[in-house]
């Protein structure tokens, strides 16, 4: 019994000296926030010059997954310099406390649609393992995946965000609807800019 108590006291003393032990009710030291990663897309990085007029045109293309995943196509333009960026913004609302967005440049949309087609072509487990996942990710942290359940059903997941992503499962019908929205975005982005 004395050995156990001595070991426990020693563990508390070591943890306390190293700063790992916090008595109940003691304030915890603040953890430093990680800096945001630099923008990964032209749309996210777009910044008008000081004193410019900024014009933003956008169209909401729809919502899927109980209206918790929204997609819009947009163009931002600095009217002073004429510089602009076009693409898609996807938002995932995982909960009332967790929502993230991903920016997708116009040049990525055709590849994204092709990636969705490849995910929809997965009808059975393509591996020799019990479970699998197949992922497609854009530069701005928009990730789509197909995976199997315990009953070997194919399901889909959408994630947005590059630091701590928000995610939402989608059924096959919503995944197809999301694909249709991205095709509509591709068509809108192929129109000439004003």
N, C-alpha and C positions, 0 to 999 in steps of 0.2 A: 504494500500500500504506500509506503514512504517513497519508494522508487517512482511510482506513477505520479505522485504529487510533485516530486522534485522535477520530473520530466515536464510536467504540465507547467510548472512555474518557470522553468527554463525556457520553454517554448514561448510563453507570454513575454518574458523578459527580452528574448531575441526579437520577437515580432514587434514589441514596443520600441526597441532600440532602432529597428530598421524602418519604423514609420508605418508598418503594415497594420498594427493593432490600434483600433479606435474604441475607447470605452463607449458604452451605450449613451446616447444623447450628445456625445461630443460632436462639434461641427466637423464635417469632412473637408479636407482641403480641396480647393477648386481644381478641376482637371483642365488643363489648357485645351482650348478648342483647336481642332485641326484647321489649317487654312484651306479655303476652298480651292479646288484644283483649277488651273487656268482653263478658259473656255476651249472646248474641243471642236466647236463648229463655227462657221462664219455668222450664222444667225445669233448664236449665243454671245459671240464676241463683238457684235455690231455695237458701236458706240458713236453717237453723233458728236460733232465738234461743238465746243461751247458757243452759244449764241445762235445755233442752228434751229431751223424748224424741222421737226421730226414728223414724218407722215407714216402712219401704220395702217395698212389695209389687211383685213382678215375675214375669214369665213369659217364659222364653226361647221365641221363636217358631220358631227354626230357624237353619240355616246354609246358605249357598250358596257357589259358587266354591271347590270343594275345601275346604269348611269354613273359609274365610278371611274370610267376611263373615257376621257374626252380628247378629241383630236380637232385641231384647226390648222388651216393653211394660211400663211401670212407673208407679207412683204413689209420691210421697214426701209425707209429711205430718208437720207439726210438731204433736205432740199437746198442747203447751202453748197455742199460739195458734190451732190449727185450720187454719192456712194449709196449702195443698197445691199440688202441680203434677203433671200427668199427661202422658205422652207415650211416645215411642219412643226407644230408644238403639240406634244402628247403629254397629258396629265393623268396621273394615277392617284386616286384617293383611296388609300388603303384603309383609313379610319378617319374619324374626325380630328385626330391629332397627327396624322401622318399622310402627307401628300407630297408628291415630287413631280417634276416635269423634266422632259427630255426634248432637246432641240435636234431637228433632223434637217440637214441642208438639202436643197432641191436636188443636187446631183446624187444623193444617196437614196432617194425614194424608189427609183426603178430596181435597184439591188435589194432594197427592203422588201418590195413586193415579190421579187424572185425568191428571197429567203423564206417568205411566208408560204409560197407555193411548195418549196422543198419541205417545210415543216408539215404542211397538209398532206404531202405524199407519204408521210410516215404512218403506216396503217398497222404495223406489227413491230415487235421488239427487234431492232436491227443489230442487237448484240447477243452474245452467248451468256450474258448475266441476267439475273432475275429482273432488275430494274434498269431503266435508262432515262436519259435526258438528251435532247438535241436543242442547241441554242443558236440564235442569230442575234448579234448585237451591232448597233450603229456606233459611230464615233461619239455621239453625245449621250450615250448611256441608255438608249431605248433597246430593251432586250425582249425577245419573244422566244418561247420555248415550247416544245412538245415533250411529254413524258407519259409513262404508264402508271396506272394505279395498281393496287394489290389485286384487283380483278382483271388486270391486263386491258383496261380501257385506256384509250389515248385521250389525254387532256392537254390543255394549253395554259400558259402563264404569260402575263405581260408585266414588265418591270420598267420603271423610269427612275432616273437619278444616278449620279456617279459616285456619291460618297456613301450614303445609306439609302439604297433604293426602296421605293414603295412598290408593292406587287399586288396583283389581282388575278385570280384564276378566271379563265374564260372557257365557256363551252364551245363546241364546234360551230354552232350558229353565230355566236358573237365573234369568234375568230374570223369567220367568213365576212361578217359585216365590217369588221376592222379592216380587212383587206380591201373591201369595196370603198371605204373611206380613203384609204391611201391611194387607190387608183384615181379617185376623184381629185385628190391633192396633186397627183402627178399630171393630170390633165390641166388643172388650173395653173400649175407652175410652168407648163409648156407654153402658155399664152404670153404674148409680149407684154412687157411692163410699160406703164405710162410714165 
